[in-house]
């Protein structure tokens, strides 16, 4: 199909972005409270990371289901249908998570339905906006999620200080309800598009998987996103706890400063909204792969030095965290725009599903392995240094894949 560009596109996109903001609060509500929950629930660092990994494991299934259902039944219907399930599972998590075991199960359950606002939302944008404006539109959508992550961090931290972890988690559940209400209102007049190939074919096309593997451009786009997700999801899981530990170190406090860490991490998410907007706009102007390379190499450089900078003045450390988050998220929308342009429509649903499996599969490993390194090093400054170094070193495979994509003949 050929996307149309209606006069009310800006208002439609703004409301869809607000919906995405609401759905995004739950992504960071748990990460904000790791310093509080570890002693309260008697969790090791690897167990704390495992709960976040459970979210990502559920999210993999959610993204795959959302990708394939959107291809079969339309992005609009998938967005709204999965949204109701996300509201219910977020509320169950908020009320039922009381220890490590229950959080591991229920946060995974919440992740299981959370992907309905991501891939279908990007698909709706791709259906509505032409390629010349698609990077900016998707950048705004990703930026809205970053703003939601910031609200989730600060809001959960503030409410947990007054009413415990359940209060912080209830904020996230309220966010999903707000997001669903906005989605219902915004998409009321939006067509539900189902391609002929999607309506006729099976939900998961093995022929499409084979095509994606043989097609070098599609393969490198998916691999680039896979290692982008490893770095980004590992960083988001542990950034609040790291900044909390750094704030306590500088304050001479032997405990933890939960709200300080959450607030500082939220600041980096707020600034990173500019990264999403700039990355999307820049890719429309200068090309997808050059901007991806610049952003990914900058964020990896930050990862390799970040953990070793814990003793720097707190202001400098937060400034580095801002640059880290901004550059790490700055190419996220570009990967999505690139996928829609490198993969033809009959294979797009499978491509989204495959990159979700690989990308968020790495996202399952990253928080847990990060925690394992912390446990092995005793949780001291050197352990943080090695954990962040691991994150950056593995992520180097991402820009390699993008460089290989850039060297291919233009399609």
DRENKE-810611 format. One line per 5 residues: number of its first residue (from 0); their letters; for each residue x, z negated, y of C-alpha. Coordinates in steps of 0.001 Angstrom, whole numbers. Example, Ala and Ser with C-alpha at 12.3 -4.5 7.8 and 13.67 -1.06 7.14 Angstrom:
2
0 = as = 12300:-7800:-4500  13670:-7140:-1060 .
END
This chain:
411
0 = xxxxx = 0:0:0  1052:431:3616  923:-2746:5728  -1116:-2663:8904  -216:-4388:12143 .
5 = xxxxx = -3394:-5718:13768  -3549:-7201:17295  -4386:-10675:15953  -1378:-10796:13602  390:-13387:15755 .
10 = xxxxx = -2511:-15836:15637  -2997:-15243:11910  712:-15874:11224  739:-19027:13373  -2136:-20564:11430 .
15 = xxxxx = -630:-19596:8089  2647:-21198:9196  801:-24421:10078  -708:-24383:6592  2749:-23988:5059 .
20 = xxxxx = 3967:-26921:7202  1289:-29174:5732  2045:-28173:2147  5791:-28769:2735  5646:-32502:3490 .
25 = xxxxx = 5763:-33438:-190  9012:-31509:-753  11071:-34148:1075  8961:-37314:852  10804:-38503:-2257 .
30 = xxxxx = 14284:-37536:-987  13666:-39607:2154  13090:-42731:63  15906:-42444:-2520  17975:-45209:-821 .
35 = xxxxx = 14920:-47497:-977  13732:-46519:-4461  17090:-46718:-6253  17364:-50528:-6011  13591:-51079:-6151 .
40 = xxxxx = 13186:-49087:-9372  16638:-49869:-10818  17691:-46212:-10873  21229:-44847:-11184  22197:-41911:-8974 .
45 = xxxxx = 21723:-39479:-11854  18228:-40894:-12515  17370:-40590:-8830  18563:-36994:-8938  16603:-36397:-12149 .
50 = xxxxx = 13305:-37238:-10404  14070:-34594:-7777  15067:-32227:-10585  11685:-32855:-12242  10047:-31643:-9041 .
55 = xxxxx = 12127:-28461:-9142  11371:-27959:-12847  7668:-28118:-12100  8196:-25903:-9080  9820:-23229:-11284 .
60 = xxxxx = 6667:-23004:-13380  4585:-23048:-10208  6522:-20199:-8592  6477:-18079:-11734  2747:-18642:-12138 .
65 = xxxxx = 2128:-17938:-8443  4193:-14727:-8568  2469:-13371:-11656  -1036:-14499:-10731  -645:-12977:-7259 .
70 = xxxxx = 308:-9682:-8897  -2674:-9846:-11249  -5402:-11475:-9120  -4178:-11063:-5543  -2075:-13233:-3229 .
75 = xxxxx = -5015:-14592:-1222  -6963:-15884:-4228  -3808:-17316:-5798  -2831:-19125:-2577  -6228:-20787:-2264 .
80 = xxxxx = -6719:-21559:-5954  -3320:-23200:-6416  -3771:-25037:-3113  -6618:-27153:-4506  -4505:-28087:-7533 .
85 = xxxxx = -1619:-29014:-5213  -3892:-31391:-3288  -4990:-33180:-6459  -1514:-33495:-7999  22:-34768:-4745 .
90 = xxxxx = -2593:-37515:-4562  -2016:-38518:-8198  1727:-38777:-7517  1218:-40846:-4369  -995:-43392:-6127 .
95 = xxxxx = 624:-43398:-9561  4411:-43349:-8997  5546:-46973:-9397  8834:-46703:-11335  11397:-44189:-12613 .
100 = xxxxx = 9377:-43005:-15620  6097:-42533:-13750  7838:-40821:-10821  9694:-38471:-13185  6399:-37333:-14730 .
105 = xxxxx = 4152:-37324:-11668  6601:-35756:-9217  7167:-33027:-11789  3379:-32610:-11975  3178:-32331:-8191 .
110 = xxxxx = 5848:-29637:-8264  3889:-27806:-10957  1267:-26685:-8419  3257:-26609:-5179  4449:-22983:-5319 .
115 = xxxxx = 1081:-21505:-4424  1860:-21666:-711  5284:-20025:-1061  5370:-16710:-2948  1711:-15783:-2255 .
120 = xxxxx = 2275:-16628:1416  5303:-14339:1586  3314:-11649:-229  471:-11932:2277  2997:-11490:5092 .
125 = xxxxx = 4555:-8466:3361  1072:-6934:3001  269:-7435:6677  3564:-6749:8494  5646:-3529:8474 .
130 = xxxxx = 9344:-3700:7480  10509:-3615:11116  8769:-6954:11797  8781:-8461:8311  12063:-10376:8614 .
135 = xxxxx = 10893:-12164:11766  7500:-12968:10246  9003:-14344:7049  11580:-16248:9103  8756:-17954:11000 .
140 = xxxxx = 7094:-18875:7698  10305:-20392:6329  10870:-22176:9653  7421:-23765:9391  8439:-25205:6033 .
145 = xxxxx = 11631:-26638:7582  9520:-28317:10241  7334:-29735:7485  10405:-31085:5700  11400:-32895:8902 .
150 = xxxxx = 7933:-34382:9344  7913:-35437:5682  11291:-37176:6014  10538:-39132:9181  6906:-39823:8332 .
155 = xxxxx = 7668:-41056:4819  10521:-43216:6110  8406:-44798:8847  5401:-45485:6624  7540:-46788:3743 .
160 = xxxxx = 9138:-49372:6046  5669:-50700:6873  3632:-50116:3714  6063:-49314:909  6764:-46101:-948 .
165 = xxxxx = 3084:-45446:-1709  2310:-45200:2004  5073:-42638:2457  3839:-40606:-492  245:-40702:789 .
170 = xxxxx = 1416:-38939:3948  2605:-36066:1766  -756:-35942:-27  -2545:-35802:3332  -291:-32906:4309 .
175 = xxxxx = -1449:-30832:1343  -5089:-31442:2294  -4386:-30324:5862  -2537:-27263:4607  -5420:-26279:2332 .
180 = xxxxx = -8011:-26690:5085  -5979:-24439:7385  -5460:-21878:4610  -9191:-21659:3878  -9925:-21066:7574 .
185 = xxxxx = -7066:-18590:8105  -7621:-16450:5023  -11394:-16228:5290  -11190:-12702:6693  -8051:-11601:4830 .
190 = xxxxx = -8415:-9022:2078  -7374:-9946:-1450  -5136:-7049:-2502  -4622:-6308:-6205  -2449:-3325:-7123 .
195 = xxxxx = -3644:-998:-9878  -509:-1818:-11900  -1150:-5545:-11521  -4779:-5270:-12545  -4023:-3205:-15663 .
200 = xxxxx = -759:-4677:-16869  212:-7942:-18572  1073:-10925:-16387  4751:-10814:-17406  6122:-7304:-17877 .
205 = xxxxx = 9151:-7112:-20153  9555:-3519:-19000  9879:-4809:-15428  12455:-7406:-16487  14493:-4648:-18143 .
210 = xxxxx = 14148:-2446:-15061  15286:-5273:-12770  18372:-5890:-14896  19348:-2206:-14977  18713:-1693:-11250 .
215 = xxxxx = 21893:-2991:-9619  20410:-3610:-6177  17557:-5714:-7602  19978:-7579:-9863  22298:-8514:-6988 .
220 = xxxxx = 19414:-9540:-4715  18126:-11920:-7414  21602:-13321:-8181  22275:-13872:-4474  19074:-15886:-4182 .
225 = xxxxx = 19852:-17841:-7359  23041:-19385:-5968  21516:-19738:-2502  18858:-21930:-4167  21508:-23994:-5989 .
230 = xxxxx = 23154:-24963:-2703  20008:-25380:-631  18022:-27477:-3112  20994:-29680:-3935  21618:-30295:-248 .
235 = xxxxx = 17997:-31121:545  17821:-33593:-2349  20855:-35640:-1313  21260:-35147:2448  19040:-38125:3482 .
240 = xxxxx = 20798:-40494:1060  24234:-39295:2200  23406:-39768:5878  21887:-43175:5077  25141:-44197:3349 .
245 = xxxxx = 27186:-42839:6252  25067:-44719:8799  25490:-47946:6801  29259:-47346:6577  29570:-46970:10328 .
250 = xxxxx = 27309:-49957:10974  29311:-52130:8585  26096:-52723:6636  26521:-53276:2926  22942:-52177:2263 .
255 = xxxxx = 21125:-48992:3146  19555:-47671:6316  16650:-45695:4880  14933:-44711:8124  18223:-43828:9799 .
260 = xxxxx = 19162:-41469:6983  15688:-39918:6911  15616:-39472:10694  19071:-37902:10819  18212:-35539:7955 .
265 = xxxxx = 14943:-34687:9714  16926:-33759:12823  18908:-31237:10796  15671:-29738:9430  14234:-29460:12940 .
270 = xxxxx = 17269:-27554:14161  17301:-25440:11004  13989:-23895:12063  16075:-21964:14575  18254:-20777:11696 .
275 = xxxxx = 15262:-19291:9885  14010:-17587:13038  17460:-16305:14012  18273:-15184:10479  15022:-13250:10137 .
280 = xxxxx = 15342:-11649:13582  19040:-10900:13069  18414:-9217:9730  15823:-6929:11332  18404:-5973:13947 .
285 = xxxxx = 21771:-5966:12117  20780:-5504:8485  19962:-7833:5595  23285:-8123:3773  25606:-8688:6783 .
290 = xxxxx = 23494:-11616:8006  23151:-13080:4490  26947:-12946:4083  27589:-14620:7439  25065:-17394:6824 .
295 = xxxxx = 26009:-18090:3208  29767:-18206:3823  29266:-20543:6794  27058:-22931:4808  29456:-22969:1842 .
300 = xxxxx = 32337:-23809:4184  30265:-26743:5433  29516:-27902:1867  33187:-27896:903  34162:-30243:3751 .
305 = xxxxx = 30943:-32194:4283  31429:-35008:1788  35017:-35611:2886  33861:-35995:6516  31922:-39223:5871 .
310 = xxxxx = 34355:-41306:7949  34044:-39056:11018  32170:-40471:14014  28489:-40382:13122  27673:-37953:15938 .
315 = xxxxx = 30190:-35410:14632  28961:-35853:11055  25365:-35222:12117  26469:-32166:14109  28146:-30830:10967 .
320 = xxxxx = 24980:-31577:8971  22949:-29629:11536  25200:-26579:11163  25124:-26981:7375  21326:-27065:7146 .
325 = xxxxx = 20862:-24330:9737  23157:-21875:7962  21969:-22808:4467  18321:-22029:5308  19109:-19186:7703 .
330 = xxxxx = 19300:-16527:4985  16357:-17746:2880  13756:-15484:4495  16203:-12571:4405  16538:-12850:633 .
335 = xxxxx = 12737:-12607:403  12509:-9645:2782  15351:-7955:908  13505:-8356:-2384  10346:-6685:-1045 .
340 = xxxxx = 12449:-3739:165  14709:-3277:-2877  12011:-3639:-5545  9013:-1272:-5769  5514:-2763:-5884 .
345 = xxxxx = 4922:-2380:-9675  7956:-4604:-10378  7657:-7026:-7436  5593:-9754:-9122  8034:-9904:-12044 .
350 = xxxxx = 10967:-9906:-9600  9557:-12929:-7760  8988:-14670:-11088  12490:-13925:-12377  14232:-15080:-9219 .
355 = xxxxx = 12107:-18253:-9265  13163:-19032:-12827  16844:-18465:-12057  16921:-19915:-8522  14932:-23048:-9150 .
360 = xxxxx = 16526:-23397:-12585  19766:-23883:-10673  17800:-26165:-8353  16909:-28336:-11342  20585:-28733:-12237 .
365 = xxxxx = 21963:-29286:-8733  20422:-32699:-7815  21060:-34132:-11283  24685:-32938:-11503  25285:-34165:-7961 .
370 = xxxxx = 24057:-37601:-9064  26258:-37497:-12172  29315:-36940:-9987  28263:-39840:-7747  27860:-42146:-10761 .
375 = xxxxx = 31213:-41072:-12205  32940:-41846:-8912  31206:-45176:-8375  29208:-43977:-5383  32099:-44392:-2943 .
380 = xxxxx = 33218:-41974:-204  35430:-39971:-2590  32512:-39543:-5007  30423:-38084:-2188  33299:-35726:-1360 .
385 = xxxxx = 33528:-34365:-4896  29750:-34056:-5240  29447:-31904:-2104  32506:-29880:-3159  30828:-29073:-6492 .
390 = xxxxx = 27762:-27869:-4615  29779:-25512:-2408  32100:-24199:-5117  29285:-23042:-7432  27421:-21489:-4487 .
395 = xxxxx = 30306:-19030:-3901  28749:-16766:-6523  25929:-16038:-4041  27937:-14214:-1349  29832:-12405:-4116 .
400 = xxxxx = 26526:-10922:-5342  25527:-10009:-1776  28914:-8353:-1179  28403:-6277:-4330  24952:-5298:-3053 .
405 = xxxxx = 26417:-4233:291  28918:-1949:-1463  26201:-31:-3330  25170:3403:-1973  22237:3097:422 .
410 = x = 18922:3625:-1341 .
END
